[in-house]
Amino acid sequence: MRKVLWVCDYFINFAVRCRGTINYVSFMRKLILCLVFCLCGRVASAGLADDIRALVEGVDGSLGVAIVCGDNVMTLGPETDYPLMSLFKLHVAVTALDKMRRCGISPYDTLYMEPRHMHRDTYSPLRERHGVCRVGLTYRDIIYYTLALSDNNTCDRLIEFIGGASAAQRHIRSLGIGPLTITDTERDMHRNIKNSYHNSSTPLAVVLLLRRLYAGSVLAPDHFALLEETLLGCRTGGDKLRAGLPPWVPLAHKTGNSDRTDGGVKIADVDAGVIYLPDGRRCYLAVMIKDSPDADSVNARLMADIAAAVYRHLDLNKNM
C-alpha cells in the first residue's frame, strides 16, 4: 500500500506544479494505469501468500518461506533461525571463490584430497568413486562435488582451504547478509547430530545472499559464471523445489537435509534457489523446515507445491 500512496502523492504534486500545461485526460489515464499496476502487484502477492498458507496449514514443525522477485519481498512462517544443513556449502563455496580471486588461484589449479580427508562414515560421491587415497582435483571440480553433488568431504576440504568454518561466516556477514551463524564442519555435525543446529540462518537472509550474488557485486564474473553453472547443475533434491516447476524452467539451487534424532525428528529439510522465469525475471526462493516429524517425501512434496504456487503466480502476474 505504501507504493500506491507514493505513486498517488507523486502524481498529485506533479499535477499541481504543472496546472494548465498538461493534458488532464492523458494524465488521468496514466495515473489510473500506474495505480492498477501497483494494486495488481499487491493483490497478486496477497493471493500467493494465501495459497502458501493454505499449503502449510497443519504442518508439524517450523516452516519458513522467503520470496524475492524484483522489488517484491515476501516472508511467511516464524521469525526464527533455521538450520542450514548442506545449504551452508553455498556460503563456503562463495568464500572459497573470493579467496581464489584474492590469491590469484585459477579454477583449473589443483587442490589435493589426502586420505585423511576421505572420511568413510559420511556422504561422499568422490570417496565412493576413488576410495580412500590421494586425489588431485581442480578447484572447479571440488566446488562441483561440494555444491552439485553435496559431497561432505570436499566441503570440509574447502573449509580447510578458507581457514575454518567461521571464515565463511565472517565473509558472508561482511556482505551485509544476516542473521547467519556458521561454526561447524560437516565432520562436526556427523560427530553429534545436535551440532546440526549450529549453522543457521533465515530464509530471507538466504534469498538476499542469492540476490546479491546475481547482482554481480560479490564475485568476479568468471567465478560467478562457475557458481551459476554449478547451481544450475545441482543433482540433489529433485523432488523438492525442482519437482514443482515445469521441466523447461531453469532452477539454480542448493538443498540440505539432516538425519533424524532418536525420536524420529528431522532437524532440518531445506531448499533455496533462483527460478529463471520465461520473461527474463529472476525469482529467489527459500523454503526451510525445522524439527519435522513428517516423512521426507511429505516435506519434499510441500516444497514442490510451494514452488509450483510461486511459479504460477509469477507467470500470471508479470508486474510482480
HURABEL-V56336 format. One record per residue. N is the residue number from 0. RES is the residue in three letters. PHI is phi in whole degrees, -180 to 180 (* if undefined). Layout:
n = (N:N)
res = (RES:RES)
phi = (PHI:PHI)
This chain:
n = (0:1:2:3:4:5:6:7:8:9:10:11:12:13:14:15:16:17:18:19:20:21:22:23:24:25:26:27:28:29:30:31:32:33:34:35:36:37:38:39:40:41:42:43:44:45:46:47:48:49:50:51:52:53:54:55:56:57:58:59:60:61:62:63:64:65:66:67:68:69:70:71:72:73:74:75:76:77:78:79:80:81:82:83:84:85:86:87:88:89:90:91:92:93:94:95:96:97:98:99:100:101:102:103:104:105:106:107:108:109:110:111:112:113:114:115:116:117:118:119:120:121:122:123:124:125:126:127:128:129:130:131:132:133:134:135:136:137:138:139:140:141:142:143:144:145:146:147:148:149:150:151:152:153:154:155:156:157:158:159:160:161:162:163:164:165:166:167:168:169:170:171:172:173:174:175:176:177:178:179:180:181:182:183:184:185:186:187:188:189:190:191:192:193:194:195:196:197:198:199:200:201:202:203:204:205:206:207:208:209:210:211:212:213:214:215:216:217:218:219:220:221:222:223:224:225:226:227:228:229:230:231:232:233:234:235:236:237:238:239:240:241:242:243:244:245:246:247:248:249:250:251:252:253:254:255:256:257:258:259:260:261:262:263:264:265:266:267:268:269:270:271:272:273:274:275:276:277:278:279:280:281:282:283:284:285:286:287:288:289:290:291:292:293:294:295:296:297:298:299:300:301:302:303:304:305:306:307:308:309:310:311:312:313:314:315:316:317:318:319)
res = (MET:ARG:LYS:VAL:LEU:TRP:VAL:CYS:ASP:TYR:PHE:ILE:ASN:PHE:ALA:VAL:ARG:CYS:ARG:GLY:THR:ILE:ASN:TYR:VAL:SER:PHE:MET:ARG:LYS:LEU:ILE:LEU:CYS:LEU:VAL:PHE:CYS:LEU:CYS:GLY:ARG:VAL:ALA:SER:ALA:GLY:LEU:ALA:ASP:ASP:ILE:ARG:ALA:LEU:VAL:GLU:GLY:VAL:ASP:GLY:SER:LEU:GLY:VAL:ALA:ILE:VAL:CYS:GLY:ASP:ASN:VAL:MET:THR:LEU:GLY:PRO:GLU:THR:ASP:TYR:PRO:LEU:MET:SER:LEU:PHE:LYS:LEU:HIS:VAL:ALA:VAL:THR:ALA:LEU:ASP:LYS:MET:ARG:ARG:CYS:GLY:ILE:SER:PRO:TYR:ASP:THR:LEU:TYR:MET:GLU:PRO:ARG:HIS:MET:HIS:ARG:ASP:THR:TYR:SER:PRO:LEU:ARG:GLU:ARG:HIS:GLY:VAL:CYS:ARG:VAL:GLY:LEU:THR:TYR:ARG:ASP:ILE:ILE:TYR:TYR:THR:LEU:ALA:LEU:SER:ASP:ASN:ASN:THR:CYS:ASP:ARG:LEU:ILE:GLU:PHE:ILE:GLY:GLY:ALA:SER:ALA:ALA:GLN:ARG:HIS:ILE:ARG:SER:LEU:GLY:ILE:GLY:PRO:LEU:THR:ILE:THR:ASP:THR:GLU:ARG:ASP:MET:HIS:ARG:ASN:ILE:LYS:ASN:SER:TYR:HIS:ASN:SER:SER:THR:PRO:LEU:ALA:VAL:VAL:LEU:LEU:LEU:ARG:ARG:LEU:TYR:ALA:GLY:SER:VAL:LEU:ALA:PRO:ASP:HIS:PHE:ALA:LEU:LEU:GLU:GLU:THR:LEU:LEU:GLY:CYS:ARG:THR:GLY:GLY:ASP:LYS:LEU:ARG:ALA:GLY:LEU:PRO:PRO:TRP:VAL:PRO:LEU:ALA:HIS:LYS:THR:GLY:ASN:SER:ASP:ARG:THR:ASP:GLY:GLY:VAL:LYS:ILE:ALA:ASP:VAL:ASP:ALA:GLY:VAL:ILE:TYR:LEU:PRO:ASP:GLY:ARG:ARG:CYS:TYR:LEU:ALA:VAL:MET:ILE:LYS:ASP:SER:PRO:ASP:ALA:ASP:SER:VAL:ASN:ALA:ARG:LEU:MET:ALA:ASP:ILE:ALA:ALA:ALA:VAL:TYR:ARG:HIS:LEU:ASP:LEU:ASN:LYS:ASN:MET)
phi = (*:-60:-63:-63:-64:-62:-63:-59:-62:-61:-69:-64:-64:-63:-65:-64:-67:-107:-56:87:-119:-120:-85:-70:-65:-64:-60:-66:-61:-66:-62:-62:-62:-63:-64:-63:-62:-64:-68:-63:-62:-69:-64:-62:-63:-64:-64:-65:-60:-64:-64:-69:-60:-65:-68:-95:-59:83:-71:-80:84:-102:-134:-125:-131:-135:-134:-130:-142:63:-91:-90:-126:-135:-130:-138:104:-59:-82:-148:-80:-122:-60:-81:52:-71:-63:-67:-64:-62:-62:-66:-64:-62:-66:-65:-64:-66:-65:-60:-63:-65:-98:69:-92:-82:-59:-99:-71:-101:-125:-96:-96:-86:-53:-68:-86:-93:-65:-84:-95:-153:-76:-155:-57:-65:-65:-63:-82:-110:80:-89:-158:-81:-131:-95:-129:-71:-58:-58:-68:-65:-65:-63:-60:-71:-92:-73:-105:58:-72:-73:-70:-69:-61:-67:-68:-65:-63:-62:-63:-83:103:111:-60:-66:-66:-66:-60:-62:-66:-68:-63:-65:-84:86:-100:-178:-69:-157:-131:-134:-129:-117:-87:-62:-61:-60:-69:-80:-71:-148:-59:-69:-66:-64:-77:-69:-78:-148:-164:-115:-56:-66:-62:-66:-70:-68:-64:-60:-65:-62:-62:-76:-73:86:-104:-107:-113:-63:-53:-70:-72:-64:-59:-65:-63:-61:-59:-69:-67:-66:-97:-55:-104:-108:65:-65:-98:-99:-55:-56:-69:-91:-111:-58:-62:-86:-93:-66:-136:-100:-151:-138:-107:-161:-159:-105:-75:-108:-71:-59:-87:86:-89:-86:-62:-161:-142:-140:-155:-145:-171:-121:-92:-92:-73:-58:-87:98:-73:-117:-113:-103:-134:-134:-125:-130:-119:-128:55:-101:-87:-74:-66:-56:-65:-69:-63:-64:-63:-64:-62:-64:-65:-66:-61:-64:-65:-62:-63:-61:-68:-71:-70:-84:-119:-68:-90:-78)
